[in-house]
Amino acid sequence: MIVCVPVTSDGQVDHRWGRAKRIAVANVTDGVVESWQEIEVSWDQLHDEGTPAQHHARVARFLRENGIEGVVANHVGDGMVRILATMKLPLFLEATGEARIAVLAAAS
């Protein structure tokens, strides 16, 4: 399962999803993180550029382009919940602590 999670510079789950600076994309198979790639998305800066619909489209494009099959986050807004539901992507909320552990918990 390929999941993504917003991460801080020290590897913790960032509480911000739509305003995340960095996203980790993890490929998890049989309870093991096979790959982990951190990508600077700069959503923290881009969030207020344009309309909310434009920002949601930017996030959706990232998810599609990276083959994301699930999202791990602490919290997301109602608009993003609708986008993820439309994309049929599972959303694992209230993630905290070390991002890799949160990803493994969600993928299990």
LUMDREN-439368 format. One line per 3 residues: number of its first residue (from 1); for each residue x, y, z of C-alpha. Coordinates in Angstrom, 1 decimal, padded with zeros to 4 digits. Each point is the difference from the previous one (the first is absolute). Layout:
N
NUM	X Y Z  ...
END
This chain:
108
1	000.0 000.0 000.0  001.3 003.4 -000.9  -000.9 002.6 002.6
4	001.1 003.5 000.7  000.3 002.0 003.2  001.0 003.6 000.7
7	003.3 000.0 001.8  002.1 002.4 002.0  003.8 000.4 -000.4
10	000.5 -002.4 002.9  -002.2 -002.8 -001.3  -003.1 000.7 002.0
13	-003.6 000.2 -001.4  -000.6 003.6 -000.9  -003.4 001.1 001.3
16	-000.5 002.0 -003.2  -001.2 -001.9 -003.0  -001.2 002.7 -002.5
19	002.8 002.3 001.2  002.7 -002.6 000.3  003.5 001.0 -001.2
22	001.1 -003.6 -000.5  -001.8 -003.3 -000.8  001.5 -003.5 000.4
25	-001.1 -002.6 -002.5  000.4 -003.5 001.3  -000.5 -003.4 -001.6
28	-001.0 -002.5 002.7  -000.2 -003.7 -000.7  -000.7 -002.7 002.6
31	000.6 002.4 002.9  003.4 001.3 -001.3  000.8 003.4 -001.4
34	001.6 -001.0 -003.3  000.7 003.6 -001.1  -000.3 003.4 001.5
37	000.3 003.2 -002.0  -000.4 003.5 001.4  -001.1 002.7 -002.4
40	-000.1 003.7 000.7  -003.4 001.0 -001.3  -000.1 003.5 001.5
43	-003.7 -000.1 000.6  000.6 002.3 003.0  000.9 002.8 -002.4
46	-002.4 -001.1 -002.9  -003.1 -000.5 002.2  -001.2 003.7 -000.3
49	001.0 000.5 -003.6  -003.1 -000.2 -002.1  -003.3 -001.5 001.1
52	-000.6 -002.9 002.3  -001.1 -002.1 -003.0  003.3 000.7 -001.7
55	001.9 -001.1 003.1  -002.1 -003.2 000.3  000.7 -000.7 -003.7
58	003.7 000.4 000.7  -000.1 -002.5 002.8  -002.2 -002.4 -002.0
61	002.5 000.2 -002.9  002.9 -000.9 002.4  -001.9 -003.0 001.3
64	-000.8 -001.3 -003.5  003.5 000.6 -001.3  001.5 -001.9 002.9
67	-002.4 -002.9 -000.2  -001.2 000.6 003.6  -002.3 -002.6 001.4
70	-000.6 001.5 003.4  000.6 003.2 002.0  001.2 000.1 003.6
73	-000.5 003.3 001.8  -000.8 001.6 003.3  -002.8 002.1 -001.4
76	-001.4 001.1 -003.4  -002.8 002.5 -000.8  -003.4 -000.9 -001.2
79	000.8 000.9 -003.6  002.9 -002.3 -000.1  -002.0 -002.8 001.6
82	-002.4 000.3 -002.9  002.8 000.0 -002.6  001.6 -003.1 001.5
85	-003.4 -001.8 000.2  -000.6 000.9 -003.7  003.4 -001.5 -000.8
88	-000.9 -003.0 002.1  003.1 000.3 002.1  -000.1 -001.2 003.6
91	000.8 002.7 002.5  001.7 -000.9 003.3  -000.5 002.9 002.4
94	001.3 001.0 003.5  003.6 -001.2 -000.9  002.6 001.3 002.4
97	003.6 -000.7 000.9  002.6 -001.6 -002.3  -001.2 000.0 -003.6
100	001.3 -003.4 -000.9  -001.8 -001.6 002.9  -003.2 001.8 -000.9
103	000.3 -001.2 -003.6  000.5 -003.6 001.1  -003.0 000.2 002.3
106	-002.2 001.3 -002.7  001.1 -002.6 -002.6  -000.5 -002.9 002.3
END
